[in-house]
Amino acid sequence: MNFFILQTLILLLLSFICGLVLAKFIKRRLCSRAALKAGAAQSVHLDAAIETNYLQIIEGIGPKMEAVLNENGVVTWSQLAARTVPELQDILDKYGNKYQIIDPAPWLEQARLAAAGKVEDLIKLQKIDGVSKLENLLYKDQKSGFARYSQDDLKIVEGIGPKIEVLLNNAGIQTWRALSQAQLSAIKKILRAAGPKYRLAVPESWMLQAKLADSGEWERLKQCQDKLRDTRSIRTVRQTAEAV
């Protein structure tokens, strides 16, 4: 009887261990499949949004540079990623002084990420310097006409021009997030200190606009600015009518 109980316990223990091993195996396979699916989705997203192997998604490569690389057998992201810095420098040296001073080293990691379809990683890498060329290309249609503005360009805000942007920058407000978190009283103080003509500015909506830009809510930002323009047009018409 004791032997039978012991045998049963051993069988139960073995079944439990086998179940754990099987569960881990299934989990690993499912996670791997999900990762492959995610990678494939990123790659499809990249290829659908822009032409496959479009070298100009890489920071530092424009139309002329792409033509130079194509002439020398570099026509895909993979081919670019496979080159070394000295090899690329040899290519550039053949095209004169303005190409000889270019550093092609940053291209290689970008090309590797593009070839692997790692869209978000490539965008993060490019954003280290502030603006992602790839992100602007991928999402330009979603930015409702704001694609011409680089990251943290305060002129994206209705009511802020180059001169007011300089005033804000000098006061330490250099990003959309910083502007979105600024106090209205502090903004008005900056404008008053700059002289009479800046006191005519109406900064009440600037923080909201900056918040929408920082969070990438382009459609809401467009609606907000359209409403501001409509309100301003109505005010101008009323003032004109009163003057008459």
RAVEN-V942004 format. One record per backbone hydrogen bond with DSSP energy under -1.0 kcal/mol. CO is the residue of the C=O (numbers start at 1). NH is the residue of the N-H. E is the energy in kcal/mol with one decimal. If there is no record, write none. Layout:
co=CO nh=NH e=E
co=CO nh=NH e=E
//
This chain:
co=1 nh=5 e=-2.1
co=2 nh=6 e=-2.4
co=3 nh=7 e=-2.6
co=4 nh=8 e=-2.2
co=5 nh=9 e=-2.5
co=6 nh=10 e=-2.3
co=7 nh=11 e=-2.2
co=8 nh=12 e=-2.6
co=9 nh=13 e=-2.5
co=10 nh=14 e=-2.6
co=11 nh=15 e=-2.4
co=12 nh=16 e=-2.3
co=13 nh=17 e=-2.4
co=14 nh=18 e=-2.6
co=15 nh=19 e=-2.3
co=16 nh=20 e=-2.1
co=17 nh=21 e=-2.5
co=18 nh=22 e=-2.6
co=19 nh=23 e=-2.5
co=20 nh=24 e=-2.4
co=21 nh=25 e=-2.2
co=22 nh=26 e=-2.5
co=23 nh=27 e=-2.5
co=24 nh=28 e=-2.4
co=25 nh=29 e=-2.2
co=26 nh=30 e=-2.6
co=27 nh=31 e=-2.5
co=28 nh=32 e=-2.4
co=29 nh=33 e=-2.4
co=30 nh=34 e=-2.4
co=31 nh=35 e=-2.5
co=32 nh=36 e=-2.5
co=33 nh=37 e=-2.5
co=34 nh=38 e=-2.7
co=35 nh=39 e=-2.5
co=36 nh=40 e=-2.7
co=37 nh=41 e=-2.7
co=38 nh=42 e=-2.3
co=39 nh=43 e=-2.3
co=40 nh=44 e=-2.8
co=41 nh=45 e=-2.6
co=42 nh=46 e=-2.4
co=43 nh=47 e=-2.7
co=44 nh=48 e=-2.9
co=45 nh=49 e=-1.7
co=46 nh=50 e=-1.9
co=51 nh=54 e=-1.5
co=53 nh=55 e=-1.1
co=54 nh=57 e=-1.7
co=55 nh=58 e=-1.7
co=58 nh=61 e=-2.1
co=62 nh=66 e=-2.6
co=63 nh=67 e=-2.0
co=64 nh=68 e=-2.1
co=65 nh=69 e=-2.4
co=66 nh=70 e=-2.7
co=67 nh=71 e=-2.2
co=69 nh=74 e=-2.7
co=70 nh=73 e=-1.7
co=76 nh=80 e=-1.9
co=77 nh=81 e=-2.7
co=78 nh=82 e=-1.6
co=80 nh=83 e=-1.1
co=84 nh=88 e=-2.2
co=85 nh=89 e=-2.6
co=86 nh=90 e=-2.1
co=87 nh=91 e=-1.5
co=88 nh=92 e=-2.3
co=89 nh=93 e=-2.4
co=92 nh=95 e=-1.9
co=96 nh=99 e=-1.1
co=96 nh=100 e=-1.7
co=97 nh=101 e=-1.2
co=99 nh=102 e=-1.2
co=104 nh=107 e=-1.5
co=105 nh=108 e=-1.1
co=106 nh=110 e=-1.0
co=107 nh=111 e=-2.7
co=108 nh=112 e=-2.2
co=109 nh=113 e=-2.3
co=110 nh=114 e=-2.4
co=111 nh=115 e=-2.6
co=112 nh=116 e=-1.6
co=113 nh=118 e=-2.5
co=114 nh=117 e=-1.2
co=117 nh=119 e=-1.8
co=118 nh=122 e=-2.1
co=119 nh=123 e=-2.5
co=120 nh=124 e=-2.4
co=121 nh=125 e=-2.3
co=122 nh=126 e=-2.4
co=123 nh=127 e=-2.0
co=125 nh=128 e=-1.0
co=126 nh=129 e=-1.2
co=127 nh=130 e=-1.8
co=132 nh=136 e=-1.9
co=133 nh=137 e=-1.7
co=134 nh=138 e=-2.9
co=135 nh=139 e=-2.6
co=143 nh=146 e=-2.1
co=146 nh=149 e=-2.0
co=150 nh=153 e=-1.9
co=153 nh=156 e=-1.8
co=154 nh=157 e=-1.8
co=157 nh=160 e=-2.2
co=161 nh=165 e=-2.4
co=162 nh=166 e=-1.9
co=163 nh=167 e=-1.9
co=164 nh=168 e=-2.6
co=165 nh=169 e=-2.8
co=166 nh=170 e=-2.7
co=167 nh=171 e=-1.1
co=168 nh=173 e=-2.8
co=169 nh=172 e=-1.9
co=175 nh=179 e=-2.1
co=176 nh=180 e=-2.6
co=177 nh=181 e=-1.5
co=179 nh=182 e=-1.0
co=183 nh=187 e=-2.0
co=184 nh=188 e=-2.5
co=185 nh=189 e=-1.8
co=186 nh=190 e=-1.9
co=187 nh=191 e=-2.1
co=188 nh=192 e=-2.7
co=189 nh=193 e=-2.1
co=192 nh=195 e=-1.2
co=195 nh=198 e=-1.1
co=196 nh=199 e=-1.0
co=198 nh=201 e=-1.3
co=203 nh=206 e=-1.4
co=205 nh=209 e=-2.5
co=206 nh=210 e=-2.6
co=207 nh=211 e=-2.0
co=208 nh=212 e=-2.4
co=209 nh=213 e=-2.3
co=210 nh=214 e=-2.6
co=211 nh=215 e=-1.8
co=212 nh=217 e=-2.6
co=213 nh=216 e=-1.1
co=216 nh=218 e=-1.8
co=217 nh=221 e=-2.1
co=218 nh=222 e=-2.5
co=219 nh=223 e=-2.4
co=220 nh=224 e=-2.5
co=221 nh=225 e=-2.5
co=222 nh=226 e=-2.6
co=223 nh=227 e=-2.1
co=224 nh=228 e=-2.0
co=225 nh=229 e=-2.4
co=226 nh=230 e=-2.4
co=227 nh=231 e=-2.6
co=228 nh=232 e=-2.4
co=229 nh=233 e=-2.4
co=230 nh=234 e=-2.3
co=231 nh=235 e=-2.3
co=232 nh=236 e=-2.2
co=233 nh=237 e=-2.2
co=234 nh=238 e=-2.4
co=235 nh=239 e=-2.5
co=236 nh=240 e=-2.2
co=237 nh=241 e=-2.5
co=238 nh=242 e=-2.6
co=239 nh=243 e=-1.9
co=240 nh=244 e=-2.0
//
